[in-house]
Amino acid sequence: MRLRRFSTVRTRLLALLVVIAVPIACASAFAAYATYRAAIVAIEAAQARAVDDFAVRTRVWYRGMSRALLVFGAVASELGLDTAGCSNAGSKAMDRTAGFRAFLLRHTDGRICAGSLDADLTTESLDGIAQQLAGRSPVGMWNGADIGRMRYDQVTVGARRYLAILASIPSTSAGLQQALLLAAPELLENVFDLGEDGQVLNVALVGREAGVVAVRGDGRDLSWMPRTSRVPERHERWVGPNRAGQESAFAARMVAEPDFYIVASFDDRPAEAARLQFIVLLLAPLLTLGLLCLVCMRAIDRHCLRWLRDIETAARSRTSTNRVRVAVADGMPSDIRSVAEAFNGMVEEQEVRQRRLQTALDDNRFLVRELHHRVKNSLQVVQSYIGLSKRDHRDEARLALADAECRVHVLSAAYRFTLADGEMQPVRVDLFLDDVVTMISNLIRSRDQWVTSRIETVATLSVDRIIPLGFLVADVASRALRGTPGVRIVVEVRDIDASAIEVTLEVDREIQHTMPPRLFAGLLTQVGAVQTQEPRGRSLGRWRIDHGS
């Protein structure tokens, strides 16, 4: 994007903000949609698992009842009990087993053994029920289990409803030919009762000819069921009207082919919550970005353009006889303050130029020494000024001022050590880096972070090389402390041989390394360092420096 197309500072900054905000808004919208789709998929998967669970419970229950019926019939047939003995034994067994109401066993020789705990269930009525169910299609087995020709159904006798299980055994020899069991519906409905709120999940076991076999909850209210019956091939999910005319989400799962299946209706509250979450996740970043634009417009005008207009007014009103200076206020930003002070310095230049020309130094050596002394003092003043300015800032501005103060301290410390005896001299690496590490620990690190040093060398470097070395250590440590909370950094310096040292920075854990700034390569060139290890894992880097002494 070419910002030169915009003529004013405000429009350029706003255009840059828009360029940044639009991709963020698009990414936020995409993330909100992805979160919504993930929530919907999870809800549908949970509903499918719930239906599958009820289908498995139903299959296990019917398989257990079928095997119990076949075992009893096989035992009665093998023992050769007469009709009275078989009926008496079966009645006692049903009396001890809650929910079993009646049975009928038909042998290949024509004998019939029947028993019932209800007066309406006579041998003739049981025989009629068996013949009626035998004329219907058998249910298919699942998982390869073959326990004979089975029919699951329900019958109504004397205003009472019963679950019916009919087993037909191929007659290859003398023995059991047909077995019928009638059970109370409460047995299967107890299997469906999981304790959840019935408004959240409604389940029913349905057969095409049998109708509604078992219902979870209140079996009299079937208004939640789909208006149009739909027999699934295996499993199916759809949204449609229920018998009360309301839209609901349904899921069906085949229990036993061809038409014995589970149908469930689900509450739409989880999906509504997911849609509300999507709207919130979509609008919150957009509203935040909009508010950010408004705040930035206000901040640009208040903290930037206002001061620039004052400088412009002072510059336009300046004449040869009226030298107007820009008022340097306490709340002025540091960079604009620098411009204002430079402008005021330009105004004052004509007033002090003659006096500066009259100033002379005794000799060139004193001039150089005094110059460096003044640089050292100026750096200390700048450092103190930055330290005071940090009190008026927070967050990123405060961190940026701390970085600047640390780098100014590197310069100040270098001149302090090199002029320690009044003349320029090489600086000891151990004393200088100990001072730099201490300042990094005081200015940049947070309370849960730590910076220590292990320096085992007495090598010296000139001030022109010691300064970029301090910048290098400060830059690497600052990036690690900024990006990793709670990290511990160790700065280690040791002698490799008589003419070289090795500088290593390590942390106490593996961290995500960031690319160094473009000026980093220039620092390596100035200090004469060769990088022997790239940042990876716990290492922030390793460099070899020849000092030649």
C-alpha positions in Angstrom: 0.0 0.0 0.0 1.4 3.4 -1.0 0.9 5.8 1.9 2.2 8.7 -0.2 -1.2 8.9 -1.8 -2.5 10.4 1.4 -1.4 14.0 2.1 -1.7 14.3 5.9 -0.3 12.3 8.8 -3.8 11.5 10.1 -5.0 9.9 6.9 -1.8 7.9 6.5 -2.0 6.6 10.0 -5.6 5.8 9.6 -5.0 4.1 6.3 -2.2 2.0 7.9 -4.6 1.1 10.7 -7.3 0.0 8.2 -4.8 -2.2 6.4 -4.0 -3.9 9.7 -7.6 -4.1 10.9 -9.2 -5.6 7.8 -7.1 -8.9 7.8 -7.6 -9.2 11.6 -11.4 -8.8 11.1 -11.4 -11.4 8.4 -9.4 -13.8 10.5 -11.7 -13.2 13.5 -14.8 -13.9 11.3 -13.2 -17.1 10.0 -12.3 -18.2 13.5 -15.8 -17.5 14.7 -17.3 -19.5 11.9 -14.9 -22.4 12.4 -15.8 -22.4 16.1 -19.5 -22.5 15.3 -19.1 -25.3 12.8 -17.0 -27.3 15.3 -19.7 -26.8 18.0 -22.5 -27.9 15.7 -20.5 -31.0 14.6 -19.9 -31.8 18.3 -23.6 -31.4 19.1 -24.6 -33.7 16.2 -22.0 -36.2 17.2 -23.2 -36.2 20.8 -26.8 -36.7 19.6 -25.7 -39.6 17.4 -23.8 -41.2 20.3 -26.9 -40.9 22.5 -29.1 -42.6 19.9 -26.5 -45.3 19.4 -26.3 -45.9 23.2 -30.1 -46.4 23.4 -29.9 -48.8 20.4 -27.2 -50.8 22.1 -29.2 -50.9 25.4 -32.2 -52.2 23.5 -30.3 -54.8 21.6 -28.7 -56.1 24.8 -32.0 -56.2 26.6 -33.8 -58.1 23.8 -30.9 -60.5 23.3 -30.8 -61.2 27.1 -34.6 -61.8 27.1 -34.4 -64.0 24.0 -31.6 -66.2 25.5 -33.4 -66.5 28.8 -36.5 -67.7 26.9 -34.5 -70.2 24.8 -32.7 -71.5 27.9 -35.9 -72.0 29.8 -37.5 -73.7 26.8 -34.5 -76.0 26.2 -34.3 -77.0 29.9 -38.1 -77.7 30.0 -37.9 -79.8 26.8 -34.8 -81.8 27.9 -36.3 -82.5 31.3 -39.5 -83.8 29.7 -41.8 -82.0 32.1 -45.5 -82.6 31.6 -47.9 -79.8 30.9 -48.8 -79.2 34.6 -45.2 -79.5 35.8 -43.8 -77.2 33.1 -46.5 -74.6 33.7 -45.9 -74.7 37.5 -42.1 -74.4 37.1 -42.5 -71.5 34.6 -44.9 -69.7 36.9 -42.6 -70.0 39.8 -39.7 -68.7 37.7 -41.7 -65.7 36.6 -42.9 -65.0 40.1 -39.3 -64.7 41.2 -38.3 -62.6 38.2 -40.1 -59.2 38.2 -41.6 -58.1 34.9 -42.1 -61.6 33.3 -45.9 -62.0 32.9 -46.5 -65.1 30.7 -44.8 -67.7 28.5 -45.7 -70.4 26.0 -43.6 -73.4 24.8 -44.7 -75.5 21.8 -42.9 -78.8 21.3 -42.4 -80.6 18.0 -44.8 -83.4 19.3 -47.6 -80.9 19.7 -47.4 -80.5 23.5 -47.9 -76.9 24.7 -46.6 -75.6 28.0 -47.9 -72.2 29.1 -47.9 -70.2 32.3 -49.2 -66.7 33.3 -49.3 -64.4 36.2 -52.3 -62.4 34.7 -55.7 -63.9 34.6 -56.4 -62.5 31.1 -53.4 -64.4 29.6 -54.9 -67.9 29.1 -53.3 -70.7 27.1 -55.7 -70.0 24.2 -54.8 -66.3 24.1 -51.1 -67.0 24.3 -51.4 -69.6 21.5 -53.3 -67.0 19.4 -50.6 -64.4 20.1 -47.9 -66.8 19.0 -49.7 -67.7 15.8 -50.2 -64.0 15.1 -46.6 -63.1 15.6 -45.4 -66.1 13.6 -47.2 -64.7 10.6 -45.1 -61.5 10.7 -41.7 -60.8 9.4 -38.9 -61.9 11.7 -36.3 -59.4 12.9 -32.7 -59.6 11.7 -29.9 -60.4 14.1 -26.8 -58.2 14.5 -23.1 -58.8 15.0 -23.4 -62.3 13.5 -25.4 -63.7 16.5 -27.7 -66.4 15.3 -30.2 -67.5 18.0 -33.0 -68.6 15.6 -36.0 -66.9 14.0 -37.0 -64.1 16.3 -39.9 -61.7 16.3 -40.0 -58.7 18.7 -43.4 -57.0 19.0 -46.0 -55.8 21.5 -49.5 -57.0 22.1 -52.5 -55.7 24.1 -54.7 -58.1 26.1 -57.4 -57.0 28.4 -56.4 -53.3 28.2 -52.9 -54.2 29.2 -49.8 -53.8 27.0 -47.1 -56.4 26.9 -43.7 -56.7 25.2 -43.7 -59.9 23.1 -40.7 -62.1 22.1 -41.4 -65.0 19.8 -38.6 -67.6 19.0 -39.2 -70.2 16.3 -36.7 -73.1 16.2 -36.3 -75.2 13.0 -37.7 -78.7 13.9 -34.9 -81.1 12.9 -35.7 -83.5 15.8 -37.9 -83.9 18.8 -37.7 -80.9 21.1 -38.7 -77.2 21.3 -40.4 -75.7 18.3 -41.7 -72.3 19.4 -41.3 -70.2 22.5 -43.2 -67.0 23.5 -42.5 -64.6 26.3 -44.6 -61.7 27.4 -43.0 -59.0 29.6 -44.1 -55.8 31.2 -43.1 -52.7 29.2 -41.6 -51.2 32.4 -38.6 -53.5 32.1 -37.5 -51.9 28.8 -38.5 -48.4 29.8 -36.2 -48.7 32.9 -33.4 -49.4 30.5 -34.2 -46.1 28.8 -34.3 -44.1 32.0 -30.9 -42.4 32.4 -32.1 -39.7 34.8 -31.7 -36.7 32.4 -34.4 -34.1 31.9 -37.0 -35.4 29.4 -37.2 -32.0 27.8 -33.6 -32.4 26.7 -33.9 -35.9 25.2 -37.0 -37.9 24.2 -36.5 -41.5 23.1 -38.9 -44.2 21.8 -38.6 -47.7 20.5 -40.8 -48.0 17.4 -41.8 -50.9 15.1 -43.7 -50.5 11.8 -46.4 -53.0 12.8 -45.9 -52.8 16.6 -46.1 -49.1 16.8 -44.5 -47.4 19.9 -43.0 -50.2 21.9 -41.3 -48.3 24.7 -40.9 -44.6 25.6 -38.5 -42.8 27.9 -40.4 -40.7 30.4 -44.2 -40.0 30.1 -45.4 -42.6 27.5 -48.8 -40.8 27.2 -47.3 -37.7 25.7 -46.0 -38.5 22.2 -46.4 -35.0 20.8 -42.6 -34.8 20.4 -42.4 -37.6 17.9 -42.0 -36.8 14.2 -45.2 -36.1 12.3 -44.1 -38.4 9.4 -42.6 -41.8 10.4 -39.3 -42.5 8.8 -37.6 -45.9 9.0 -33.8 -45.5 8.7 -31.7 -47.9 6.7 -29.1 -47.8 9.4 -29.0 -44.4 11.1 -30.4 -41.0 10.0 -30.7 -37.5 11.3 -33.1 -34.8 10.1 -35.0 -31.7 11.1 -38.8 -31.6 10.7 -42.1 -30.9 12.4 -43.2 -33.0 15.4 -46.8 -34.0 16.1 -47.3 -30.7 17.9 -46.3 -28.8 14.8 -43.0 -27.5 16.2 -39.7 -27.9 14.4 -37.4 -30.4 16.1 -34.2 -32.3 15.4 -34.7 -36.0 15.1 -32.3 -39.0 15.0 -33.1 -42.6 14.3 -31.1 -45.8 14.6 -32.0 -49.2 13.4 -32.1 -51.8 16.2 -33.3 -54.9 14.3 -34.2 -55.1 10.6 -36.5 -54.6 8.9 -38.5 -52.1 10.9 -37.5 -52.1 14.6 -35.7 -48.8 15.4 -34.9 -46.1 17.9 -36.2 -42.6 17.3 -35.1 -39.6 19.4 -36.0 -35.9 19.6 -33.4 -33.4 20.9 -33.8 -30.0 22.4 -32.4 -27.1 20.2 -30.9 -25.2 23.1 -27.3 -26.4 22.5 -27.5 -25.3 18.9 -29.0 -22.0 19.9 -26.2 -21.5 22.3 -23.7 -22.3 19.6 -25.3 -19.7 17.3 -25.2 -17.1 20.0 -21.6 -17.9 20.6 -20.9 -17.4 16.9 -22.6 -14.0 16.9 -20.6 -12.9 19.9 -17.3 -14.2 18.6 -18.1 -12.5 15.2 -19.2 -9.1 16.5 -16.8 -8.7 19.5 -13.6 -8.4 17.4 -15.3 -6.2 14.9 -16.7 -3.8 17.5 -13.3 -3.8 19.2 -11.5 -2.9 15.9 -14.1 -0.1 15.3 -13.5 1.2 18.8 -9.8 1.0 18.3 -10.1 3.1 15.1 -12.0 5.8 17.0 -9.6 5.8 19.9 -6.6 6.0 17.5 -8.1 9.0 15.7 -8.6 10.8 19.0 -5.1 9.8 20.2 -3.4 10.9 16.9 -5.0 14.3 17.2 -4.3 14.8 20.9 -0.8 13.3 21.2 0.7 14.1 17.8 -1.0 16.6 15.6 -1.6 19.2 18.4 2.2 19.4 19.0 3.0 19.5 15.4 0.6 22.4 14.8 2.4 24.3 17.7 5.8 23.8 16.0 4.4 24.9 12.7 2.9 28.1 14.3 6.2 28.9 15.9 8.1 28.3 12.7 5.8 30.6 10.6 5.8 33.4 13.2 9.7 33.5 13.5 11.4 36.7 12.2 14.8 38.2 12.5 13.8 40.3 15.5 11.3 37.9 17.1 12.6 34.5 17.9 9.7 32.5 19.1 10.4 29.2 20.8 8.2 26.2 21.1 6.8 25.5 24.5 8.1 22.2 25.7 5.3 20.7 27.9 5.6 17.8 30.3 3.0 15.8 28.4 4.8 16.1 25.1 5.9 12.8 23.5 9.6 12.2 23.6 10.1 12.1 19.9 8.1 15.3 19.3 9.9 16.8 22.3 13.2 16.0 20.5 11.9 17.9 17.4 10.8 20.8 19.6 14.1 21.0 21.4 15.9 20.8 18.1 13.8 23.7 16.9 14.5 25.7 20.0 18.2 24.8 19.7 18.2 26.2 16.2 16.6 29.4 17.4 19.2 29.7 20.1 22.1 28.8 17.8 22.5 32.4 16.6 22.6 33.7 20.1 25.3 31.4 21.3 27.4 30.9 18.1 29.8 33.7 18.9 30.4 32.4 22.4 31.0 28.9 21.1 33.6 30.2 18.6 35.5 32.0 21.3 35.8 28.8 23.4 39.2 27.2 22.9 40.8 24.1 24.4 44.3 24.0 25.7 45.3 21.0 23.6 43.8 18.4 21.4 44.2 15.6 24.0 42.3 17.6 26.6 39.6 18.2 23.9 39.2 14.5 23.2 39.1 13.6 26.9 36.6 16.4 27.7 34.5 15.4 24.7 34.2 11.8 25.9 33.5 13.0 29.5 30.7 15.1 28.2 29.3 12.1 26.2 29.4 10.0 29.3 27.5 12.6 31.3 25.0 13.2 28.6 24.3 9.5 28.4 23.7 9.4 32.1 21.3 12.4 31.8 19.5 10.7 28.9 19.3 7.5 30.9 17.9 9.3 33.9 15.4 11.2 31.7 14.2 7.9 30.2 13.9 6.4 33.6 11.8 9.3 34.8 9.7 9.1 31.6 8.9 5.5 32.2 6.8 6.5 35.2 4.3 8.1 32.9 3.8 5.1 30.6 2.6 1.6 30.8 2.7 -1.6 28.8 4.4 -1.5 25.4 5.5 2.2 25.8 7.1 1.4 29.2 8.8 -1.7 27.8 10.2 0.3 24.8 11.5 3.0 27.2 13.1 0.3 29.3 14.9 -1.1 26.2 16.0 2.4 25.3 17.3 3.0 28.8 19.2 -0.3 28.8 20.9 0.6 25.5 21.8 4.1 26.7 23.3 2.5 29.8 25.5 0.3 27.6 26.9 3.4 26.1 27.2 5.1 29.4 28.9 2.1 31.0 31.3 1.8 28.1 32.5 5.4 28.4 32.6 5.1 32.2 35.0 2.2 32.1 37.1 3.4 29.2 37.6 6.8 31.0 38.0 5.3 34.5 41.6 6.6 34.8 41.0 9.9 33.0 42.2 8.6 29.6 40.9 6.3 26.9 41.8 2.7 27.6 40.6 -0.8 26.7 37.6 -2.1 28.7 37.6 -5.4 30.7 34.9 -7.6 29.3 34.0 -9.2 32.7 33.5 -5.9 34.5 31.5 -4.4 31.6 29.2 -7.4 31.0 28.5 -7.8 34.7 27.3 -4.2 34.8 25.2 -4.7 31.6 23.6 -7.9 33.0 22.8 -6.1 36.3 21.1 -3.3 34.3 19.2 -5.8 32.2 18.0 -7.5 35.4 16.9 -4.2 36.9 15.3 -2.6 33.8 13.8 -5.3 31.5 13.1 -8.5 33.4 9.8 -9.1 35.3 9.5 -10.5 38.8 9.2 -14.1 37.6 12.3 -13.8 35.4 16.0 -14.0 36.2 19.2 -12.9 34.5 22.6 -14.1 35.8 26.1 -14.1 34.5 29.1 -16.5 34.6 32.1 -14.6 33.3 35.5 -16.2 33.5 37.8 -14.0 31.5 40.1 -11.0 32.0 40.1 -10.1 28.3 39.8 -6.5 27.2 38.2 -4.8 24.1 38.4 -1.3 22.8 35.4 0.9 23.4 34.5 0.7 19.7 34.0 -3.1 20.1 32.7 -3.3 23.6 29.7 -1.1 22.9 28.3 -3.3 20.1 29.0 -6.4 22.3 26.8 -4.8 25.0 24.1 -4.0 22.5 24.3 -7.7 21.3 23.8 -9.1 24.8 21.0 -6.6 25.6 19.1 -7.3 22.3 19.2 -11.1 22.6 18.2 -11.1 26.3 15.5 -8.5 25.7 13.8 -10.6 23.0 13.9 -13.7 25.2 12.5 -11.9 28.2 9.8 -10.2 26.1 8.6 -13.5 24.6 8.8 -16.0 27.4 7.3 -15.3 30.9 9.2 -16.8 33.9 12.3 -17.6 31.8 15.8 -17.6 33.4 18.8 -16.4 31.3 22.4 -17.2 31.9 25.2 -15.1 30.2 28.4 -17.1 30.1 31.8 -15.8 28.9 34.9 -17.9 28.9 38.3 -18.0 27.3 38.7 -20.3 24.3 42.4 -19.6 24.0 44.9 -16.8 24.6 43.4 -14.7 21.8 39.7 -15.4 21.8 36.7 -15.6 24.1 33.3 -17.3 23.7 30.0 -15.6 24.6 27.0 -17.8 25.2 23.4 -17.0 26.2 21.2 -19.9 27.4 17.7 -20.2 29.0 16.3 -22.8 31.4 13.8 -24.2 28.9 13.1 -24.5 25.2 11.5 -21.3 23.9 10.1 -20.0 20.6 12.9 -18.1 19.0 12.3 -14.9 17.0 14.2 -13.4 14.1 16.9 -10.9 15.1 16.5 -7.3 13.8 18.3 -6.3 10.7 20.8 -4.3 12.7 22.0 -7.4 14.4 24.3 -8.4 11.6 25.9 -4.9 11.8 26.6 -5.4 15.5 28.4 -8.7 14.8 30.5 -7.0 12.2 31.4 -4.1 14.5 32.4 -6.3 17.4 34.2 -8.7 15.1 32.2 -11.7 16.3 31.6 -15.0 14.5 28.4 -16.9 15.4 29.2 -20.5 16.1 25.7 -21.7 17.1 22.3 -20.6 15.9 19.5 -20.0 18.4 17.6 -23.3 19.0 16.2 -25.1 21.9 17.5 -23.6 25.1 20.4 -21.8 23.4 19.9 -18.2 22.4 23.2 -18.2 20.5 27.0 -18.5 20.8 29.7 -16.2 19.4 33.5 -16.3 19.1 35.3 -13.0 19.5 39.0 -12.5 18.9 40.5 -9.9 21.2 44.2 -10.4 20.2 45.7 -10.1 23.6 
